[in-house]
Amino acid sequence: MSQKRPTLRDLIRAFRGALYLVKGRYDQVKGRYNQALAASNRAIELNPEDASALASRGRTYWAMERYDEALADLNRAIELNPEDASALACRGYTYWDMKRYDEALADFNRAIELNPGDVWALAGRGETYRLMERYDEALADFNRAI
């Protein structure tokens, strides 16, 4: 069965969603979380199944300490794209902030499996090990991250 060919309208919609996604990420980096949410919301309205837009909004919610909303978006993003190491690491940090260390560790492990050089995930896993008083493993991850 052949796939439906995208129309010009579909392509424009996807492009507009990508522009909102870039704007949201920029606002997020600048600490303008309300603007980042607005841009991410618009990207998701245009492309509801865009894993990147959901992950971006999840990262913004995480930065705002709105952990339940962050988890909802990150879970959906990972469901849509299970190979997104960045979304997994962010969900790991979300669990970490919620003191759900076993779940954080599982996400950090998977993120590192997908991207062994991900310093952000290595540092998160190292800190999770430290909080779990698994000091040798924490030190190994910190050294590797450095």
C-alpha positions in Angstrom: 0.0 0.0 0.0 1.5 3.4 -1.0 1.7 6.3 1.4 -0.2 9.4 0.7 2.0 12.1 -0.9 2.1 15.3 1.3 0.4 18.3 -0.1 1.9 21.8 -0.3 -0.4 22.7 2.6 1.1 19.7 4.7 4.6 20.9 3.9 3.9 24.5 4.9 2.3 23.3 8.1 5.3 21.2 8.9 7.7 24.1 8.1 5.7 26.5 10.3 5.8 24.0 13.1 9.6 23.6 12.7 9.9 27.4 12.9 7.9 27.6 16.1 10.0 24.7 17.5 13.2 26.7 16.9 11.7 29.8 18.4 10.7 27.8 21.5 14.1 26.3 21.9 15.7 29.7 21.6 13.3 31.2 24.2 13.9 28.3 26.5 17.7 28.8 26.4 17.2 32.5 27.2 15.0 31.5 30.2 11.8 33.0 28.7 9.8 29.9 29.6 6.3 31.4 29.0 7.3 32.4 25.5 8.9 29.0 25.0 5.7 27.2 26.0 3.6 29.4 23.7 5.9 28.6 20.8 6.0 24.9 21.6 2.2 24.8 22.0 1.9 26.3 18.5 4.3 23.8 17.0 2.3 21.0 18.6 -1.0 22.4 17.4 0.4 22.4 13.8 2.0 18.9 14.2 0.5 17.0 17.1 2.7 13.9 16.5 6.0 15.9 16.4 8.2 14.1 19.0 10.8 17.0 18.9 8.1 19.6 19.7 6.7 17.5 22.6 10.2 16.9 23.9 11.0 20.6 23.7 7.9 21.5 25.6 8.7 18.8 28.1 12.2 20.3 28.7 10.5 23.7 29.2 8.1 22.2 31.8 11.0 20.5 33.5 12.9 23.8 33.7 9.8 25.4 35.2 9.6 22.6 37.8 6.3 21.5 36.4 7.3 17.8 36.6 4.0 16.1 35.9 3.5 18.1 32.7 7.1 17.5 31.8 6.7 13.7 32.2 3.5 13.7 30.1 5.2 15.4 27.2 8.5 13.5 27.5 6.7 10.1 27.8 4.7 10.9 24.6 7.9 12.1 22.8 9.7 8.9 23.7 6.8 6.8 22.7 6.9 8.5 19.3 10.7 8.3 19.1 12.3 5.8 21.5 15.7 6.6 20.1 15.7 10.2 21.3 18.6 10.2 23.8 18.1 13.8 24.7 14.4 13.3 25.6 15.4 10.2 27.7 18.1 12.2 29.5 15.6 15.0 30.2 13.1 12.5 31.5 15.9 11.1 33.7 16.5 14.6 35.2 12.8 15.0 35.7 12.6 11.7 37.6 15.8 12.8 39.5 14.2 16.0 40.6 11.2 14.0 41.8 13.5 11.8 43.8 12.5 8.8 41.7 16.1 7.6 41.3 15.5 4.1 39.9 13.5 5.5 37.1 16.0 8.3 36.5 18.8 5.7 36.4 16.9 3.6 33.8 16.5 6.6 31.5 20.1 7.8 31.9 21.3 4.3 31.2 19.2 4.1 28.0 20.3 7.6 26.9 24.0 6.7 27.4 23.4 3.4 25.5 22.1 5.4 22.6 24.7 8.2 22.8 27.8 7.0 24.9 29.4 10.5 24.7 26.4 12.4 26.1 28.0 14.3 29.0 24.7 15.6 30.2 23.3 12.1 30.7 26.6 10.9 32.2 26.6 13.7 34.7 23.0 13.0 35.6 23.6 9.3 36.0 26.7 10.1 38.1 24.7 12.4 40.4 21.9 9.8 40.6 24.5 7.2 41.7 25.9 9.7 44.3 22.4 10.3 45.7 21.9 6.5 45.9 25.3 6.3 47.7 26.8 4.2 44.9 30.0 6.3 45.0 32.3 4.1 42.9 29.8 4.2 40.0 29.2 8.0 40.5 33.0 8.6 40.4 33.3 6.6 37.2 30.6 8.5 35.5 31.9 11.9 36.6 35.4 11.0 35.4 34.0 9.8 32.1 32.0 13.0 31.8 35.1 15.1 32.4 
